[in-house]
Amino acid sequence: MASAESIEQQGLFETLRSNFDDAKQRHDEMMSKIHRDSKADIHGYIENAGFKITDWQDAEYAEAVVVVEAEKK
């Protein structure tokens, strides 16, 4: 993922500023939803719902997304 700094170093930031600002605004608006559950919470929700986790990937989207494969017990 390119950072604002790397885009700026390439001389592209001003051209892409509106995209960056839109993404930042959406991120800020979603903060209460993005950071509300820990990985341990998610694990518990799945198991308490009667599922067995068969695959767990927690380094997706800059370690902000958990991708889970589970099967009903």
MODELLER restraints for C-alpha pairs under 7 A, 6 or more apart:
rsr = mdl.restraints
at = mdl.atoms
rsr.add(forms.Gaussian(group=physical.xy_distance, feature=features.Distance(at['CA:4:A'], at['CA:13:A']), mean=6.87, stdev=0.5))
rsr.add(forms.Gaussian(group=physical.xy_distance, feature=features.Distance(at['CA:7:A'], at['CA:13:A']), mean=5.26, stdev=0.5))
rsr.add(forms.Gaussian(group=physical.xy_distance, feature=features.Distance(at['CA:50:A'], at['CA:72:A']), mean=6.00, stdev=0.5))
rsr.add(forms.Gaussian(group=physical.xy_distance, feature=features.Distance(at['CA:50:A'], at['CA:73:A']), mean=5.78, stdev=0.5))
rsr.add(forms.Gaussian(group=physical.xy_distance, feature=features.Distance(at['CA:51:A'], at['CA:70:A']), mean=5.91, stdev=0.5))
rsr.add(forms.Gaussian(group=physical.xy_distance, feature=features.Distance(at['CA:51:A'], at['CA:71:A']), mean=5.30, stdev=0.5))
rsr.add(forms.Gaussian(group=physical.xy_distance, feature=features.Distance(at['CA:51:A'], at['CA:72:A']), mean=4.36, stdev=0.5))
rsr.add(forms.Gaussian(group=physical.xy_distance, feature=features.Distance(at['CA:51:A'], at['CA:73:A']), mean=5.25, stdev=0.5))
rsr.add(forms.Gaussian(group=physical.xy_distance, feature=features.Distance(at['CA:52:A'], at['CA:70:A']), mean=5.36, stdev=0.5))
rsr.add(forms.Gaussian(group=physical.xy_distance, feature=features.Distance(at['CA:52:A'], at['CA:71:A']), mean=5.34, stdev=0.5))
rsr.add(forms.Gaussian(group=physical.xy_distance, feature=features.Distance(at['CA:52:A'], at['CA:72:A']), mean=6.21, stdev=0.5))
rsr.add(forms.Gaussian(group=physical.xy_distance, feature=features.Distance(at['CA:52:A'], at['CA:73:A']), mean=5.87, stdev=0.5))
rsr.add(forms.Gaussian(group=physical.xy_distance, feature=features.Distance(at['CA:53:A'], at['CA:69:A']), mean=6.01, stdev=0.5))
rsr.add(forms.Gaussian(group=physical.xy_distance, feature=features.Distance(at['CA:53:A'], at['CA:70:A']), mean=4.21, stdev=0.5))
rsr.add(forms.Gaussian(group=physical.xy_distance, feature=features.Distance(at['CA:53:A'], at['CA:71:A']), mean=6.57, stdev=0.5))
rsr.add(forms.Gaussian(group=physical.xy_distance, feature=features.Distance(at['CA:54:A'], at['CA:69:A']), mean=5.54, stdev=0.5))
rsr.add(forms.Gaussian(group=physical.xy_distance, feature=features.Distance(at['CA:54:A'], at['CA:70:A']), mean=5.15, stdev=0.5))
rsr.add(forms.Gaussian(group=physical.xy_distance, feature=features.Distance(at['CA:55:A'], at['CA:68:A']), mean=5.70, stdev=0.5))
rsr.add(forms.Gaussian(group=physical.xy_distance, feature=features.Distance(at['CA:55:A'], at['CA:69:A']), mean=4.88, stdev=0.5))
rsr.add(forms.Gaussian(group=physical.xy_distance, feature=features.Distance(at['CA:55:A'], at['CA:70:A']), mean=6.83, stdev=0.5))
rsr.add(forms.Gaussian(group=physical.xy_distance, feature=features.Distance(at['CA:56:A'], at['CA:67:A']), mean=6.10, stdev=0.5))
rsr.add(forms.Gaussian(group=physical.xy_distance, feature=features.Distance(at['CA:56:A'], at['CA:68:A']), mean=4.81, stdev=0.5))
rsr.add(forms.Gaussian(group=physical.xy_distance, feature=features.Distance(at['CA:56:A'], at['CA:69:A']), mean=6.56, stdev=0.5))
rsr.add(forms.Gaussian(group=physical.xy_distance, feature=features.Distance(at['CA:57:A'], at['CA:66:A']), mean=5.73, stdev=0.5))
rsr.add(forms.Gaussian(group=physical.xy_distance, feature=features.Distance(at['CA:57:A'], at['CA:67:A']), mean=5.13, stdev=0.5))
rsr.add(forms.Gaussian(group=physical.xy_distance, feature=features.Distance(at['CA:57:A'], at['CA:68:A']), mean=6.39, stdev=0.5))
rsr.add(forms.Gaussian(group=physical.xy_distance, feature=features.Distance(at['CA:58:A'], at['CA:65:A']), mean=6.20, stdev=0.5))
rsr.add(forms.Gaussian(group=physical.xy_distance, feature=features.Distance(at['CA:58:A'], at['CA:66:A']), mean=4.39, stdev=0.5))
rsr.add(forms.Gaussian(group=physical.xy_distance, feature=features.Distance(at['CA:58:A'], at['CA:67:A']), mean=6.37, stdev=0.5))
rsr.add(forms.Gaussian(group=physical.xy_distance, feature=features.Distance(at['CA:59:A'], at['CA:65:A']), mean=6.89, stdev=0.5))
rsr.add(forms.Gaussian(group=physical.xy_distance, feature=features.Distance(at['CA:59:A'], at['CA:66:A']), mean=7.00, stdev=0.5))
rsr.add(forms.Gaussian(group=physical.xy_distance, feature=features.Distance(at['CA:60:A'], at['CA:66:A']), mean=6.40, stdev=0.5))
